[in-house]
Amino acid sequence: MSTTARRSPLTDWTVVVPVVALVALVFSWGRDLPGFAVALVALCLAGAVLAAVHHAEVVAHRVGEPFGSLVLAVAVTVIEVALIVTLMADGGDKTASLARDTVFAAVMITCNGIVGISLLVGALRNRVAVFNPEGSGAALATVATLATLSLVLPTFTTSKPGPEFSTAQLTFAAVASLALYGLFVAVQTVRHRSYFLPVDTGQGPGAGEDHAKPPTARAALISLALLLVALVAVVGDAKAVSPTIERAVAAAGLPQAVVGVIIALLVLLPETLAAVRAARRDRVQTSLNLAYGSAIASIGLTIPAIALASIWLSGPLLLGLGPIHMVLLALTIVVSALTIVPGRATLLQGGVHIVLLAAYLFLAVSP
């Protein structure tokens, strides 16, 4: 890996920034921040994102793929789930659809935004981005199944009025989501690990990185701890600025769902940057692992957590998507399948995914 990955994590800014961002979180938690404080917290958030990407790469180089992608995806999602539950506990009925909005936003951002940007970067460097269709196809199938079971079916079930699951249906969705997530992780890391390894094209600056000396176990453990600190700071600082975001959204007359979109954009920044950097090093498969792994973790861990939290959370839990979002989800799945099956993609495929993300963001603002 790069010289940055081999350098001791105790010697550079990546130690200081997560700690400062965490301190900013402590002092801003539960407070109504003035404008300058919001700007300061946002600056800390941006620094924590960059630090998280650095430490994720150090850990990834130590443990190898696909474990490195899994570490970042799971860490981000676990903290994202905590953020969603916290906001729902504080927000009452107005946050009834927050879990749905945030999870769906994560699916669209990962499957179209991260995938699209990664394919564009990979194709720009080598004309064609190359990846393993076996692993990426399995991940996409898991995303499609989880999204349909958890976000589409509630719109059509009849046990409860509105886009809600009954208690039994929510329990089934939670168990099924957790089981599918566990099965995917087992396949990705043990039984068919080779399907998720980068394709060696022998081109680009990343061609010889597999032979670079990995960091020591001590350096990797330090980076793992700092990665968790940085991610807690990212999500916590995002929550700290969320009241300002909510007020701005309301003042602009935008739908409440835009809040979920902004939260998802903030918490997925570390994975987006890590995926782009992997694509620049001709490791498009690593980028796809991050994208689809994040989507799977977002649904597979959020739905069980929300099911448990619903025991003490008051108010409805709206999970079912509306017609516009179901159309976008169906189109995303079809286009993604056509992108993944050949195992090769050009600028066109990347551009199509970016347009789909742009359509989602535009319709979120102007439904």
Solvent accessible surface area in square Angstrom, and as a share of the most:
residue,aa,sasa,rsa
1,M,23,0.10
2,S,47,0.30
3,T,90,0.52
4,T,44,0.26
5,A,3,0.03
6,R,110,0.40
7,R,100,0.37
8,S,47,0.30
9,P,1,0.01
10,L,94,0.47
11,T,95,0.55
12,D,24,0.13
13,W,118,0.41
14,T,1,0.01
15,V,33,0.19
16,V,91,0.52
17,V,36,0.21
18,P,0,0.00
19,V,73,0.42
20,V,75,0.43
21,A,0,0.00
22,L,56,0.28
23,V,71,0.41
24,A,17,0.13
25,L,17,0.08
26,V,98,0.56
27,F,140,0.58
28,S,5,0.03
29,W,120,0.42
30,G,77,0.74
31,R,138,0.50
32,D,114,0.59
33,L,24,0.12
34,P,69,0.43
35,G,60,0.58
36,F,158,0.66
37,A,16,0.12
38,V,24,0.14
39,A,62,0.48
40,L,103,0.51
41,V,7,0.04
42,A,47,0.36
43,L,127,0.63
44,C,16,0.10
45,L,9,0.04
46,A,47,0.37
47,G,16,0.15
48,A,0,0.00
49,V,3,0.02
50,L,95,0.47
51,A,0,0.00
52,A,0,0.00
53,V,1,0.01
54,H,9,0.04
55,H,0,0.00
56,A,7,0.05
57,E,16,0.07
58,V,1,0.00
59,V,7,0.04
60,A,19,0.15
61,H,33,0.15
62,R,104,0.38
63,V,66,0.38
64,G,24,0.23
65,E,28,0.13
66,P,0,0.00
67,F,69,0.29
68,G,4,0.04
69,S,4,0.02
70,L,31,0.16
71,V,43,0.25
72,L,2,0.01
73,A,1,0.01
74,V,45,0.26
75,A,11,0.09
76,V,2,0.01
77,T,2,0.01
78,V,81,0.47
79,I,26,0.13
80,E,1,0.01
81,V,15,0.09
82,A,55,0.43
83,L,6,0.03
84,I,1,0.01
85,V,27,0.16
86,T,42,0.24
87,L,18,0.09
88,M,16,0.07
89,A,58,0.45
90,D,104,0.54
91,G,18,0.17
92,G,37,0.35
93,D,101,0.52
94,K,127,0.54
95,T,9,0.05
96,A,8,0.06
97,S,21,0.14
98,L,15,0.07
99,A,1,0.01
100,R,42,0.15
101,D,13,0.07
102,T,0,0.00
103,V,0,0.00
104,F,2,0.01
105,A,0,0.00
106,A,1,0.01
107,V,1,0.00
108,M,0,0.00
109,I,9,0.05
110,T,0,0.00
111,C,1,0.01
112,N,0,0.00
113,G,3,0.03
114,I,2,0.01
115,V,1,0.00
116,G,0,0.00
117,I,59,0.30
118,S,0,0.00
119,L,1,0.00
120,L,49,0.25
121,V,28,0.16
122,G,1,0.01
123,A,3,0.02
124,L,128,0.64
125,R,115,0.42
126,N,34,0.18
127,R,205,0.75
128,V,39,0.22
129,A,2,0.01
130,V,35,0.20
131,F,4,0.02
132,N,28,0.15
133,P,44,0.28
134,E,93,0.42
135,G,0,0.00
136,S,2,0.01
137,G,27,0.26
138,A,43,0.33
139,A,4,0.03
140,L,12,0.06
141,A,57,0.44
142,T,17,0.10
143,V,2,0.01
144,A,19,0.15
145,T,59,0.34
146,L,0,0.00
147,A,0,0.00
148,T,54,0.31
149,L,45,0.22
150,S,0,0.00
151,L,0,0.00
152,V,26,0.15
153,L,72,0.36
154,P,0,0.00
155,T,48,0.28
156,F,128,0.53
157,T,36,0.21
158,T,131,0.76
159,S,74,0.48
160,K,79,0.33
161,P,117,0.74
162,G,48,0.46
163,P,40,0.25
164,E,24,0.11
165,F,20,0.09
166,S,22,0.14
167,T,115,0.67
168,A,76,0.59
169,Q,48,0.22
170,L,19,0.09
171,T,73,0.43
172,F,131,0.55
173,A,3,0.02
174,A,10,0.08
175,V,96,0.55
176,A,19,0.15
177,S,1,0.01
178,L,92,0.46
179,A,63,0.49
180,L,50,0.25
181,Y,23,0.09
182,G,40,0.39
183,L,111,0.55
184,F,13,0.05
185,V,33,0.19
186,A,48,0.37
187,V,37,0.21
188,Q,4,0.02
189,T,14,0.08
190,V,117,0.67
191,R,189,0.69
192,H,67,0.30
193,R,84,0.31
194,S,72,0.47
195,Y,83,0.31
196,F,2,0.01
197,L,56,0.28
198,P,36,0.23
199,V,43,0.25
200,D,102,0.53
201,T,45,0.26
202,G,56,0.54
203,Q,96,0.43
204,G,39,0.38
205,P,89,0.56
206,G,0,0.00
207,A,33,0.25
208,G,48,0.46
209,E,32,0.14
210,D,104,0.54
211,H,166,0.74
212,A,22,0.17
213,K,152,0.64
214,P,63,0.39
215,P,7,0.04
216,T,85,0.50
217,A,52,0.40
218,R,159,0.58
219,A,14,0.11
220,A,9,0.07
221,L,120,0.60
222,I,35,0.18
223,S,0,0.00
224,L,62,0.31
225,A,54,0.42
226,L,19,0.10
227,L,0,0.00
228,L,80,0.40
229,V,40,0.23
230,A,0,0.00
231,L,1,0.01
232,V,62,0.36
233,A,0,0.00
234,V,1,0.00
235,V,6,0.04
236,G,9,0.08
237,D,0,0.00
238,A,0,0.00
239,K,28,0.12
240,A,11,0.08
241,V,11,0.06
242,S,3,0.02
243,P,51,0.32
244,T,45,0.26
245,I,25,0.13
246,E,45,0.20
247,R,120,0.44
248,A,58,0.45
249,V,8,0.04
250,A,75,0.58
251,A,95,0.73
252,A,68,0.52
253,G,65,0.63
254,L,57,0.28
255,P,42,0.26
256,Q,88,0.39
257,A,26,0.20
258,V,10,0.06
259,V,3,0.02
260,G,0,0.00
261,V,10,0.05
262,I,48,0.24
263,I,2,0.01
264,A,0,0.00
265,L,70,0.35
266,L,36,0.18
267,V,1,0.01
268,L,4,0.02
269,L,65,0.32
270,P,0,0.00
271,E,0,0.00
272,T,26,0.15
273,L,59,0.29
274,A,8,0.06
275,A,0,0.00
276,V,32,0.18
277,R,88,0.32
278,A,3,0.03
279,A,0,0.00
280,R,138,0.51
281,R,43,0.16
282,D,12,0.06
283,R,20,0.07
284,V,3,0.02
285,Q,2,0.01
286,T,17,0.10
287,S,0,0.00
288,L,1,0.01
289,N,8,0.04
290,L,7,0.03
291,A,0,0.00
292,Y,1,0.01
293,G,8,0.08
294,S,2,0.01
295,A,0,0.00
296,I,0,0.00
297,A,0,0.00
298,S,2,0.01
299,I,0,0.00
300,G,0,0.00
301,L,33,0.17
302,T,0,0.00
303,I,1,0.00
304,P,16,0.10
305,A,26,0.20
306,I,1,0.00
307,A,19,0.14
308,L,118,0.59
309,A,1,0.01
310,S,42,0.27
311,I,138,0.70
312,W,167,0.59
313,L,29,0.14
314,S,98,0.63
315,G,48,0.46
316,P,57,0.36
317,L,23,0.12
318,L,45,0.23
319,L,2,0.01
320,G,1,0.01
321,L,3,0.01
322,G,31,0.30
323,P,103,0.65
324,I,75,0.38
325,H,38,0.17
326,M,35,0.16
327,V,99,0.57
328,L,12,0.06
329,L,6,0.03
330,A,55,0.43
331,L,80,0.40
332,T,2,0.01
333,I,43,0.22
334,V,86,0.49
335,V,23,0.13
336,S,0,0.00
337,A,38,0.29
338,L,126,0.63
339,T,2,0.01
340,I,4,0.02
341,V,111,0.64
342,P,78,0.49
343,G,4,0.04
344,R,132,0.48
345,A,0,0.00
346,T,58,0.34
347,L,81,0.40
348,L,131,0.65
349,Q,47,0.21
350,G,0,0.00
351,G,26,0.25
352,V,55,0.32
353,H,0,0.00
354,I,52,0.26
355,V,101,0.58
356,L,12,0.06
357,L,22,0.11
358,A,54,0.42
359,A,35,0.27
360,Y,3,0.01
361,L,55,0.28
362,F,134,0.56
363,L,50,0.25
364,A,8,0.06
365,V,72,0.41
366,S,53,0.34
367,P,109,0.68
